[in-house]
Amino acid sequence: MDVASAIALSLAAGLVLAAVSGLRAFLPLAVIGLAGRLGWIELGPGFSWLSSAPALLTFWSASLVELLGDKVPVVDHALDAVGTVLRPLAGALALAAVTTRLGPLWTTVVAIVVGGSAAGLVHLAKAKTRLGSSLVSFGIANPLLSLGEDLVAFALVTLAVLVPFVALGLLVLIVLGAYRLIRWLARATIHPIGTSAPRAAR
């Protein structure tokens, strides 16, 4: 594989993993570490520690706590509050870990600007969706949304490791669908189900 192809593949994988960090902060790092340990992906310079036994234990345990806690009312909102800072950091780390052959300077810049921003935007969209869901369904639908997020997160991180460009295409489709969902929840919040928007005065 030539250098340009290797860089493109690593950036595609990194962007998807960073975006997933906006949903689940620790899952992408846990998968990156495991994939690196199994030799499925190449870890960037200085990130081999992600495949160490202590790192794997830490990130997989944290992933389990986050996955379970996100199903509990109130706890899910607390996780979102903490995630405002944590998830962009995790996204930047995830992208940097799999970005190879760019050199330390450009890897750092891309990780912060692209990885951190991708995770932050996904996190904000997730938090806004949860808020809308809480107002419309009184929180009843939140565990179902969380389960859907789990499925999306696991699917994307797996594809990011195995077929990065397919994962990137799927991410684009999911983002478009999520945008439509957020718009629908916003309208439903303003005009609750069973009511209609006020008509213009004649």
Z-matrix of the N, CA and C atoms (Angstrom, degrees):
N
C 1 1.472
C 2 1.521 1 109.70
N 3 1.340 2 116.96 1 131.87
C 4 1.462 3 119.41 2 -179.61
C 5 1.524 4 110.46 3 -75.67
N 6 1.322 5 114.86 4 168.85
C 7 1.462 6 121.09 5 -174.50
C 8 1.525 7 111.72 6 -62.47
N 9 1.338 8 117.15 7 -43.67
C 10 1.465 9 120.66 8 -178.21
C 11 1.526 10 111.38 9 -61.59
N 12 1.327 11 116.85 10 -42.27
C 13 1.467 12 120.87 11 179.39
C 14 1.524 13 110.99 12 -65.64
N 15 1.326 14 115.76 13 -40.51
C 16 1.463 15 120.07 14 179.47
C 17 1.527 16 110.89 15 -63.59
N 18 1.327 17 115.75 16 -41.92
C 19 1.466 18 119.75 17 178.90
C 20 1.525 19 110.45 18 -65.30
N 21 1.339 20 116.94 19 -44.31
C 22 1.468 21 120.38 20 -179.56
C 23 1.527 22 111.42 21 -62.21
N 24 1.322 23 117.00 22 -42.81
C 25 1.462 24 120.44 23 178.83
C 26 1.523 25 111.57 24 -63.33
N 27 1.313 26 116.25 25 -44.78
C 28 1.466 27 119.75 26 -178.27
C 29 1.525 28 111.36 27 -66.51
N 30 1.347 29 116.80 28 -37.17
C 31 1.466 30 119.87 29 178.30
C 32 1.524 31 111.61 30 -68.49
N 33 1.344 32 116.82 31 -39.72
C 34 1.462 33 120.25 32 177.83
C 35 1.523 34 110.37 33 -62.91
N 36 1.330 35 115.82 34 -46.58
C 37 1.468 36 119.68 35 178.29
C 38 1.525 37 110.74 36 -62.84
N 39 1.330 38 115.81 37 -43.46
C 40 1.459 39 119.84 38 -178.43
C 41 1.517 40 112.89 39 -63.97
N 42 1.333 41 117.17 40 -39.89
C 43 1.464 42 120.66 41 179.63
C 44 1.529 43 110.98 42 -64.02
N 45 1.325 44 116.19 43 -43.17
C 46 1.468 45 119.73 44 178.90
C 47 1.524 46 110.40 45 -64.88
N 48 1.321 47 117.22 46 -45.51
C 49 1.468 48 120.96 47 -179.57
C 50 1.526 49 111.17 48 -63.79
N 51 1.331 50 116.34 49 -37.39
C 52 1.460 51 119.78 50 177.47
C 53 1.522 52 110.81 51 -65.37
N 54 1.339 53 116.22 52 -43.53
C 55 1.465 54 119.76 53 179.36
C 56 1.526 55 111.20 54 -61.99
N 57 1.329 56 116.65 55 -41.34
C 58 1.466 57 120.08 56 179.03
C 59 1.524 58 110.82 57 -64.17
N 60 1.322 59 117.12 58 -28.85
C 61 1.462 60 120.46 59 176.76
C 62 1.521 61 111.64 60 -60.45
N 63 1.333 62 116.58 61 -24.17
C 64 1.457 63 120.23 62 175.89
C 65 1.515 64 112.78 63 -70.07
N 66 1.343 65 116.70 64 -20.30
C 67 1.467 66 121.53 65 175.62
C 68 1.517 67 111.15 66 -94.05
N 69 1.336 68 115.58 67 -48.92
C 70 1.465 69 122.56 68 -177.10
C 71 1.521 70 107.17 69 -135.22
N 72 1.311 71 116.47 70 109.80
C 73 1.463 72 120.89 71 -171.25
C 74 1.524 73 113.10 72 -63.12
N 75 1.327 74 116.94 73 -39.53
C 76 1.460 75 119.72 74 -169.57
C 77 1.523 76 113.97 75 -97.42
N 78 1.319 77 118.50 76 -21.10
C 79 1.457 78 120.87 77 -176.22
C 80 1.533 79 113.10 78 -59.87
N 81 1.342 80 119.72 79 -48.79
C 82 1.468 81 118.76 80 178.49
C 83 1.526 82 112.89 81 -58.60
N 84 1.331 83 117.25 82 -40.57
C 85 1.464 84 120.06 83 179.38
C 86 1.521 85 110.91 84 -66.06
N 87 1.332 86 116.73 85 -38.25
C 88 1.462 87 120.43 86 177.82
C 89 1.522 88 111.18 87 -64.15
N 90 1.336 89 116.45 88 -43.37
C 91 1.466 90 120.85 89 179.89
C 92 1.526 91 110.83 90 -69.08
N 93 1.321 92 117.37 91 -40.59
C 94 1.470 93 120.61 92 177.51
C 95 1.527 94 110.16 93 -58.81
N 96 1.321 95 116.30 94 -45.96
C 97 1.464 96 120.03 95 -179.77
C 98 1.518 97 112.11 96 -61.83
N 99 1.337 98 116.51 97 -44.47
C 100 1.461 99 120.50 98 -179.84
C 101 1.531 100 110.96 99 -66.19
N 102 1.346 101 116.74 100 -43.68
C 103 1.464 102 120.67 101 179.67
C 104 1.523 103 110.85 102 -63.86
N 105 1.325 104 116.21 103 -38.22
C 106 1.458 105 119.68 104 177.71
C 107 1.518 106 111.55 105 -66.48
N 108 1.320 107 116.75 106 -39.24
C 109 1.469 108 121.12 107 179.25
C 110 1.530 109 110.85 108 -65.46
N 111 1.353 110 116.62 109 -36.22
C 112 1.462 111 121.36 110 -179.49
C 113 1.523 112 112.89 111 -82.79
N 114 1.340 113 116.11 112 -6.85
C 115 1.450 114 119.91 113 179.73
C 116 1.513 115 114.44 114 81.17
N 117 1.334 116 117.34 115 17.74
C 118 1.465 117 120.88 116 -179.01
C 119 1.519 118 112.11 117 -81.17
N 120 1.333 119 117.00 118 -27.75
C 121 1.458 120 121.04 119 177.86
C 122 1.516 121 109.04 120 -133.60
N 123 1.323 122 114.56 121 159.17
C 124 1.460 123 120.63 122 176.22
C 125 1.518 124 108.54 123 -96.74
N 126 1.321 125 115.67 124 123.81
C 127 1.454 126 120.24 125 177.78
C 128 1.517 127 109.85 126 -84.65
N 129 1.330 128 115.58 127 142.61
C 130 1.454 129 119.91 128 179.89
C 131 1.511 130 111.95 129 -65.13
N 132 1.327 131 116.94 130 162.59
C 133 1.467 132 121.10 131 178.86
C 134 1.524 133 111.72 132 -56.37
N 135 1.314 134 115.85 133 129.97
C 136 1.454 135 120.69 134 178.51
C 137 1.514 136 114.65 135 88.43
N 138 1.346 137 118.20 136 1.89
C 139 1.460 138 120.58 137 -177.49
C 140 1.532 139 113.20 138 -116.31
N 141 1.325 140 116.18 139 14.73
C 142 1.468 141 119.19 140 178.60
C 143 1.526 142 111.83 141 -64.57
N 144 1.335 143 117.17 142 -20.82
C 145 1.465 144 120.60 143 179.90
C 146 1.524 145 112.00 144 -63.41
N 147 1.335 146 117.51 145 -21.73
C 148 1.462 147 120.09 146 178.96
C 149 1.523 148 111.95 147 -64.02
N 150 1.330 149 116.99 148 -24.81
C 151 1.466 150 120.49 149 -179.15
C 152 1.522 151 112.94 150 -93.75
N 153 1.330 152 116.50 151 4.99
C 154 1.464 153 119.66 152 178.89
C 155 1.529 154 110.46 153 -75.10
N 156 1.312 155 116.15 154 156.49
C 157 1.469 156 121.12 155 -178.87
C 158 1.532 157 112.41 156 -58.46
N 159 1.350 158 119.75 157 -46.02
C 160 1.474 159 119.27 158 178.54
C 161 1.528 160 113.13 159 -60.40
N 162 1.347 161 116.84 160 -40.51
C 163 1.468 162 120.31 161 179.77
C 164 1.518 163 110.71 162 -66.30
N 165 1.325 164 116.99 163 -43.83
C 166 1.464 165 120.51 164 179.31
C 167 1.527 166 110.77 165 -61.36
N 168 1.319 167 117.27 166 -44.36
C 169 1.463 168 120.99 167 179.17
C 170 1.524 169 110.69 168 -62.28
N 171 1.324 170 116.12 169 -42.81
C 172 1.469 171 120.48 170 -178.61
C 173 1.523 172 111.46 171 -65.52
N 174 1.323 173 117.09 172 -50.21
C 175 1.465 174 120.02 173 -174.98
C 176 1.530 175 112.64 174 -71.25
N 177 1.335 176 117.82 175 -37.79
C 178 1.467 177 118.59 176 178.12
C 179 1.519 178 111.20 177 -69.93
N 180 1.330 179 117.96 178 -36.18
C 181 1.470 180 120.66 179 176.26
C 182 1.524 181 110.44 180 -66.17
N 183 1.337 182 116.47 181 -43.48
C 184 1.464 183 120.43 182 178.67
C 185 1.529 184 110.52 183 -64.67
N 186 1.328 185 117.11 184 -36.34
C 187 1.468 186 120.68 185 177.91
C 188 1.518 187 110.80 186 -62.76
N 189 1.328 188 116.44 187 -43.49
C 190 1.467 189 120.70 188 179.80
C 191 1.526 190 110.66 189 -62.97
N 192 1.324 191 116.97 190 -43.60
C 193 1.468 192 120.89 191 178.67
C 194 1.519 193 110.43 192 -61.87
N 195 1.331 194 116.55 193 -43.18
C 196 1.468 195 120.38 194 -179.24
C 197 1.525 196 111.20 195 -66.94
N 198 1.330 197 117.33 196 -41.74
C 199 1.464 198 121.17 197 -179.88
C 200 1.523 199 110.93 198 -62.70
N 201 1.323 200 117.53 199 -42.86
C 202 1.468 201 121.22 200 -179.33
C 203 1.525 202 111.38 201 -74.16
N 204 1.324 203 116.68 202 -43.31
C 205 1.460 204 120.48 203 -177.91
C 206 1.511 205 112.79 204 -63.98
N 207 1.333 206 116.77 205 -29.72
C 208 1.459 207 120.72 206 -178.31
C 209 1.531 208 112.04 207 -70.38
N 210 1.326 209 117.37 208 -12.01
C 211 1.478 210 121.30 209 179.11
C 212 1.523 211 112.04 210 -90.85
N 213 1.333 212 117.40 211 -6.97
C 214 1.466 213 122.16 212 -174.74
C 215 1.519 214 109.87 213 -100.49
N 216 1.343 215 118.26 214 124.32
C 217 1.466 216 120.68 215 177.88
C 218 1.527 217 111.34 216 -54.33
N 219 1.285 218 117.11 217 146.66
C 220 1.462 219 126.50 218 -177.42
C 221 1.531 220 110.65 219 76.14
N 222 1.347 221 116.76 220 -48.08
C 223 1.456 222 119.87 221 178.70
C 224 1.529 223 110.38 222 -61.82
N 225 1.346 224 116.24 223 -38.65
C 226 1.458 225 119.03 224 -179.53
C 227 1.528 226 111.48 225 -62.43
N 228 1.336 227 116.66 226 -38.15
C 229 1.465 228 119.35 227 178.34
C 230 1.535 229 111.07 228 -70.56
N 231 1.336 230 116.62 229 -33.93
C 232 1.469 231 120.31 230 176.40
C 233 1.522 232 110.55 231 -65.15
N 234 1.334 233 116.20 232 -40.49
C 235 1.463 234 120.43 233 177.21
C 236 1.528 235 111.04 234 -63.53
N 237 1.334 236 116.56 235 -38.74
C 238 1.460 237 119.94 236 177.62
C 239 1.525 238 111.42 237 -65.03
N 240 1.335 239 115.85 238 -36.93
C 241 1.468 240 119.41 239 179.04
C 242 1.532 241 110.57 240 -64.65
N 243 1.327 242 115.87 241 -46.54
C 244 1.469 243 120.24 242 177.78
C 245 1.530 244 110.23 243 -65.89
N 246 1.319 245 115.48 244 -35.94
C 247 1.456 246 120.38 245 -177.34
C 248 1.513 247 114.30 246 -66.29
N 249 1.320 248 117.85 247 -17.82
C 250 1.460 249 120.63 248 177.99
C 251 1.526 250 111.23 249 -56.14
N 252 1.319 251 116.32 250 -34.75
C 253 1.468 252 121.76 251 177.63
C 254 1.521 253 111.17 252 -97.98
N 255 1.339 254 115.87 253 -43.32
C 256 1.462 255 120.96 254 -172.28
C 257 1.524 256 113.42 255 -68.24
N 258 1.320 257 117.93 256 -42.66
C 259 1.474 258 120.48 257 -173.09
C 260 1.524 259 113.69 258 -68.69
N 261 1.339 260 120.04 259 -41.45
C 262 1.474 261 117.87 260 174.04
C 263 1.530 262 112.72 261 -61.36
N 264 1.329 263 117.11 262 -36.40
C 265 1.465 264 120.23 263 177.00
C 266 1.526 265 110.48 264 -64.72
N 267 1.343 266 115.97 265 -43.32
C 268 1.457 267 120.06 266 178.83
C 269 1.525 268 110.73 267 -64.84
N 270 1.332 269 117.08 268 -37.90
C 271 1.455 270 120.87 269 178.33
C 272 1.519 271 112.37 270 -63.92
N 273 1.330 272 116.04 271 -42.19
C 274 1.468 273 120.09 272 177.96
C 275 1.523 274 110.71 273 -64.12
N 276 1.326 275 116.65 274 -41.19
C 277 1.465 276 121.16 275 179.42
C 278 1.524 277 111.13 276 -65.80
N 279 1.336 278 116.47 277 -42.25
C 280 1.460 279 120.83 278 -179.24
C 281 1.527 280 111.13 279 -61.88
N 282 1.323 281 116.57 280 -45.08
C 283 1.468 282 119.67 281 -179.21
C 284 1.527 283 110.55 282 -66.69
N 285 1.324 284 116.71 283 -43.21
C 286 1.465 285 120.23 284 -179.53
C 287 1.526 286 111.42 285 -62.47
N 288 1.332 287 116.27 286 -35.65
C 289 1.464 288 120.46 287 -175.22
C 290 1.517 289 113.10 288 -66.17
N 291 1.334 290 116.77 289 -30.30
C 292 1.475 291 119.16 290 -176.72
C 293 1.522 292 112.99 291 -107.60
N 294 1.330 293 117.20 292 -2.33
C 295 1.460 294 120.37 293 179.10
C 296 1.525 295 109.06 294 -85.11
N 297 1.305 296 116.50 295 116.63
C 298 1.467 297 120.90 296 -176.31
C 299 1.524 298 110.49 297 -117.42
N 300 1.327 299 114.65 298 154.44
C 301 1.463 300 123.73 299 171.39
C 302 1.528 301 114.21 300 69.14
N 303 1.313 302 118.15 301 16.74
C 304 1.469 303 119.98 302 174.78
C 305 1.523 304 111.41 303 -97.96
N 306 1.312 305 116.47 304 -17.46
C 307 1.455 306 120.15 305 -175.66
C 308 1.512 307 110.57 306 90.76
N 309 1.323 308 118.28 307 154.92
C 310 1.470 309 122.55 308 -175.11
C 311 1.526 310 114.42 309 -57.56
N 312 1.349 311 117.63 310 -42.98
C 313 1.468 312 120.93 311 -176.20
C 314 1.524 313 110.90 312 -64.56
N 315 1.340 314 116.92 313 -54.56
C 316 1.454 315 119.54 314 -176.38
C 317 1.523 316 111.90 315 -69.18
N 318 1.320 317 117.19 316 -32.29
C 319 1.464 318 119.76 317 175.62
C 320 1.521 319 110.59 318 -61.68
N 321 1.327 320 116.10 319 -43.33
C 322 1.470 321 120.55 320 179.35
C 323 1.516 322 111.30 321 -64.55
N 324 1.340 323 116.62 322 -45.51
C 325 1.466 324 120.75 323 -179.18
C 326 1.524 325 110.89 324 -62.15
N 327 1.331 326 116.75 325 -49.08
C 328 1.466 327 121.02 326 -179.14
C 329 1.528 328 110.51 327 -63.44
N 330 1.325 329 116.81 328 -40.56
C 331 1.465 330 120.31 329 -179.00
C 332 1.526 331 111.34 330 -61.67
N 333 1.328 332 115.92 331 -45.18
C 334 1.470 333 119.80 332 -177.89
C 335 1.522 334 111.34 333 -70.77
N 336 1.348 335 115.57 334 -49.67
C 337 1.463 336 119.72 335 -174.12
C 338 1.528 337 111.72 336 -72.05
N 339 1.331 338 116.66 337 -49.56
C 340 1.461 339 120.79 338 -175.56
C 341 1.527 340 111.48 339 -86.04
N 342 1.324 341 116.69 340 -53.12
C 343 1.461 342 120.19 341 -177.40
C 344 1.522 343 113.28 342 -63.06
N 345 1.319 344 115.87 343 -48.59
C 346 1.456 345 119.54 344 179.45
C 347 1.518 346 112.51 345 -63.83
N 348 1.339 347 116.57 346 -40.62
C 349 1.468 348 120.25 347 179.94
C 350 1.519 349 111.61 348 -67.12
N 351 1.345 350 116.95 349 -42.70
C 352 1.466 351 120.45 350 179.79
C 353 1.526 352 111.03 351 -60.64
N 354 1.321 353 116.18 352 -46.74
C 355 1.469 354 119.81 353 179.29
C 356 1.522 355 110.91 354 -64.78
N 357 1.328 356 116.60 355 -41.03
C 358 1.460 357 119.93 356 -179.23
C 359 1.513 358 112.63 357 -64.44
N 360 1.330 359 117.53 358 -42.16
C 361 1.464 360 120.93 359 179.59
C 362 1.527 361 111.43 360 -65.87
N 363 1.335 362 116.48 361 -42.67
C 364 1.462 363 119.51 362 178.04
C 365 1.526 364 110.41 363 -64.48
N 366 1.321 365 116.56 364 -39.74
C 367 1.466 366 119.99 365 178.16
C 368 1.525 367 111.32 366 -62.07
N 369 1.324 368 117.08 367 -43.89
C 370 1.465 369 120.09 368 179.62
C 371 1.523 370 111.02 369 -63.93
N 372 1.335 371 116.73 370 -40.67
C 373 1.462 372 120.44 371 177.99
C 374 1.525 373 110.50 372 -64.06
N 375 1.335 374 116.54 373 -41.45
C 376 1.466 375 121.29 374 177.89
C 377 1.525 376 111.01 375 -61.77
N 378 1.334 377 116.41 376 -47.27
C 379 1.466 378 120.52 377 -179.08
C 380 1.528 379 111.13 378 -63.37
N 381 1.327 380 116.84 379 -39.09
C 382 1.463 381 120.49 380 179.53
C 383 1.518 382 110.65 381 -67.69
N 384 1.337 383 116.47 382 -39.28
C 385 1.465 384 120.18 383 177.65
C 386 1.517 385 110.57 384 -63.98
N 387 1.329 386 116.92 385 -43.33
C 388 1.466 387 120.51 386 178.95
C 389 1.524 388 111.19 387 -62.48
N 390 1.317 389 116.64 388 -41.18
C 391 1.462 390 119.82 389 179.17
C 392 1.516 391 110.48 390 -62.86
N 393 1.336 392 116.45 391 -45.60
C 394 1.458 393 119.82 392 178.14
C 395 1.513 394 111.72 393 -62.20
N 396 1.331 395 116.86 394 -41.00
C 397 1.460 396 121.35 395 178.74
C 398 1.526 397 111.03 396 -63.62
N 399 1.328 398 116.23 397 -40.16
C 400 1.469 399 120.14 398 179.51
C 401 1.524 400 111.49 399 -63.60
N 402 1.336 401 116.28 400 -39.19
C 403 1.464 402 120.08 401 -179.21
C 404 1.525 403 111.61 402 -72.55
N 405 1.348 404 116.45 403 -37.80
C 406 1.466 405 120.08 404 -177.15
C 407 1.525 406 111.90 405 -78.60
N 408 1.347 407 116.63 406 -43.42
C 409 1.476 408 120.37 407 -174.16
C 410 1.524 409 112.92 408 -108.25
N 411 1.323 410 117.20 409 5.86
C 412 1.469 411 121.86 410 -176.95
C 413 1.531 412 111.05 411 58.73
N 414 1.328 413 116.64 412 32.41
C 415 1.457 414 121.89 413 175.92
C 416 1.517 415 115.14 414 86.48
N 417 1.331 416 117.29 415 -6.58
C 418 1.468 417 120.15 416 -176.33
C 419 1.533 418 110.95 417 -65.48
N 420 1.328 419 116.67 418 -36.64
C 421 1.463 420 120.50 419 -176.40
C 422 1.526 421 113.44 420 -81.28
N 423 1.329 422 117.50 421 -10.62
C 424 1.462 423 119.85 422 -174.37
C 425 1.533 424 113.99 423 -60.63
N 426 1.351 425 119.09 424 -43.74
C 427 1.479 426 118.27 425 177.58
C 428 1.527 427 112.53 426 -61.16
N 429 1.331 428 117.34 427 -34.67
C 430 1.460 429 120.08 428 177.84
C 431 1.525 430 110.74 429 -68.31
N 432 1.331 431 116.09 430 -41.23
C 433 1.460 432 119.71 431 175.08
C 434 1.527 433 110.76 432 -60.67
N 435 1.326 434 115.75 433 -41.49
C 436 1.458 435 120.82 434 179.88
C 437 1.525 436 111.17 435 -61.98
N 438 1.327 437 116.02 436 -42.50
C 439 1.460 438 119.84 437 178.33
C 440 1.528 439 110.91 438 -63.26
N 441 1.329 440 116.39 439 -41.10
C 442 1.456 441 120.27 440 176.23
C 443 1.522 442 111.54 441 -61.43
N 444 1.330 443 116.58 442 -40.40
C 445 1.463 444 120.86 443 177.24
C 446 1.524 445 111.03 444 -63.09
N 447 1.337 446 116.27 445 -38.67
C 448 1.470 447 119.91 446 177.68
C 449 1.523 448 111.00 447 -59.77
N 450 1.332 449 115.97 448 -47.03
C 451 1.463 450 120.55 449 -178.97
C 452 1.525 451 111.02 450 -61.92
N 453 1.332 452 116.01 451 -43.96
C 454 1.468 453 120.67 452 178.99
C 455 1.526 454 110.31 453 -63.00
N 456 1.337 455 116.30 454 -44.26
C 457 1.460 456 120.66 455 -177.94
C 458 1.526 457 111.41 456 -62.98
N 459 1.333 458 116.65 457 -46.73
C 460 1.466 459 119.96 458 -179.71
C 461 1.531 460 110.85 459 -64.29
N 462 1.319 461 116.61 460 -41.47
C 463 1.469 462 120.07 461 179.90
C 464 1.529 463 111.16 462 -63.18
N 465 1.321 464 116.58 463 -45.37
C 466 1.461 465 120.30 464 -176.35
C 467 1.526 466 112.32 465 -68.73
N 468 1.342 467 117.73 466 -42.56
C 469 1.463 468 118.32 467 -178.77
C 470 1.533 469 110.86 468 -67.37
N 471 1.334 470 116.22 469 -35.25
C 472 1.465 471 119.50 470 177.70
C 473 1.522 472 110.94 471 -65.65
N 474 1.328 473 116.22 472 -46.55
C 475 1.465 474 120.48 473 178.84
C 476 1.528 475 111.45 474 -66.63
N 477 1.332 476 117.13 475 -34.33
C 478 1.464 477 120.30 476 179.74
C 479 1.522 478 111.24 477 -61.83
N 480 1.325 479 116.32 478 -34.75
C 481 1.461 480 121.01 479 178.68
C 482 1.524 481 111.34 480 -76.56
N 483 1.342 482 116.49 481 -41.01
C 484 1.463 483 120.96 482 -172.78
C 485 1.529 484 113.44 483 -89.16
N 486 1.333 485 117.15 484 -46.83
C 487 1.474 486 122.00 485 -177.69
C 488 1.528 487 108.60 486 -139.31
N 489 1.322 488 117.29 487 81.53
C 490 1.472 489 121.67 488 -172.91
C 491 1.526 490 115.20 489 -54.98
N 492 1.339 491 117.84 490 -41.67
C 493 1.463 492 119.17 491 -176.71
C 494 1.532 493 111.70 492 -69.31
N 495 1.323 494 117.27 493 -34.74
C 496 1.467 495 120.86 494 174.81
C 497 1.530 496 109.41 495 -64.60
N 498 1.327 497 115.82 496 -42.70
C 499 1.467 498 120.43 497 178.06
C 500 1.521 499 111.13 498 -60.76
N 501 1.326 500 116.76 499 -40.49
C 502 1.467 501 120.56 500 -179.85
C 503 1.526 502 110.72 501 -65.42
N 504 1.339 503 117.15 502 -41.95
C 505 1.457 504 120.06 503 177.24
C 506 1.520 505 112.03 504 -62.82
N 507 1.335 506 116.33 505 -42.34
C 508 1.466 507 120.64 506 178.09
C 509 1.523 508 110.81 507 -64.48
N 510 1.316 509 116.77 508 -37.71
C 511 1.471 510 120.76 509 178.04
C 512 1.521 511 110.86 510 -60.29
N 513 1.320 512 116.76 511 -43.02
C 514 1.468 513 120.71 512 179.33
C 515 1.527 514 110.42 513 -60.35
N 516 1.339 515 117.06 514 -45.06
C 517 1.464 516 120.98 515 179.32
C 518 1.529 517 111.05 516 -62.77
N 519 1.314 518 116.98 517 -41.04
C 520 1.467 519 120.97 518 -179.74
C 521 1.526 520 110.71 519 -66.31
N 522 1.320 521 116.67 520 -40.26
C 523 1.468 522 120.42 521 178.77
C 524 1.524 523 110.55 522 -61.76
N 525 1.313 524 116.94 523 -42.60
C 526 1.465 525 120.37 524 178.18
C 527 1.525 526 110.68 525 -63.47
N 528 1.331 527 117.25 526 -43.06
C 529 1.460 528 120.37 527 178.26
C 530 1.518 529 112.00 528 -64.64
N 531 1.339 530 116.50 529 -40.47
C 532 1.463 531 120.76 530 179.43
C 533 1.531 532 110.87 531 -64.95
N 534 1.325 533 116.17 532 -36.37
C 535 1.469 534 120.25 533 178.36
C 536 1.524 535 110.47 534 -61.49
N 537 1.329 536 116.60 535 -42.32
C 538 1.461 537 120.47 536 178.82
C 539 1.528 538 110.75 537 -66.91
N 540 1.335 539 116.69 538 -38.56
C 541 1.467 540 120.48 539 178.28
C 542 1.521 541 111.15 540 -63.54
N 543 1.328 542 116.47 541 -43.26
C 544 1.465 543 120.42 542 -179.72
C 545 1.524 544 110.37 543 -63.71
N 546 1.320 545 117.47 544 -40.45
C 547 1.470 546 120.59 545 177.56
C 548 1.526 547 110.82 546 -63.34
N 549 1.350 548 116.89 547 -40.82
C 550 1.462 549 119.93 548 179.27
C 551 1.524 550 110.80 549 -65.42
N 552 1.345 551 117.18 550 -42.51
C 553 1.459 552 120.49 551 178.92
C 554 1.522 553 111.15 552 -64.98
N 555 1.328 554 116.33 553 -36.17
C 556 1.466 555 119.81 554 178.61
C 557 1.528 556 110.21 555 -64.22
N 558 1.337 557 117.41 556 -42.57
C 559 1.469 558 120.39 557 178.19
C 560 1.525 559 110.65 558 -67.52
N 561 1.329 560 116.68 559 -39.34
C 562 1.464 561 120.39 560 -179.57
C 563 1.525 562 111.38 561 -67.27
N 564 1.337 563 116.33 562 -31.31
C 565 1.466 564 120.36 563 178.27
C 566 1.521 565 111.05 564 -70.01
N 567 1.335 566 115.61 565 -40.49
C 568 1.468 567 120.25 566 179.73
C 569 1.521 568 110.94 567 -73.00
N 570 1.337 569 115.80 568 -40.92
C 571 1.469 570 121.77 569 -179.56
C 572 1.523 571 108.26 570 -123.55
N 573 1.335 572 118.58 571 85.77
C 574 1.459 573 121.70 572 -176.08
C 575 1.522 574 112.53 573 -51.62
N 576 1.355 575 114.37 574 152.68
C 577 1.459 576 120.51 575 179.96
C 578 1.522 577 109.72 576 -55.80
N 579 1.330 578 116.12 577 133.69
C 580 1.463 579 120.68 578 -179.22
C 581 1.508 580 112.12 579 101.80
N 582 1.351 581 115.83 580 -9.97
C 583 1.459 582 119.81 581 176.42
C 584 1.507 583 108.21 582 -118.21
N 585 1.280 584 116.59 583 166.40
C 586 1.462 585 120.51 584 179.22
C 587 1.499 586 109.01 585 -126.16
N 588 1.318 587 115.16 586 154.90
C 589 1.457 588 119.73 587 179.25
C 590 1.527 589 109.35 588 -63.49
N 591 1.332 590 117.28 589 142.74
C 592 1.467 591 119.75 590 -179.81
C 593 1.516 592 110.71 591 -62.95
N 594 1.309 593 116.31 592 138.35
C 595 1.453 594 120.83 593 178.17
C 596 1.516 595 110.96 594 -82.58
N 597 1.294 596 114.28 595 151.59
C 598 1.471 597 118.52 596 179.73
C 599 1.529 598 109.01 597 -66.24
N 600 1.298 599 115.02 598 143.00
C 601 1.468 600 119.74 599 179.40
C 602 1.527 601 110.56 600 -64.29
N 603 1.327 602 115.62 601 139.59
C 604 1.464 603 120.27 602 179.83
C 605 1.529 604 110.24 603 -89.32
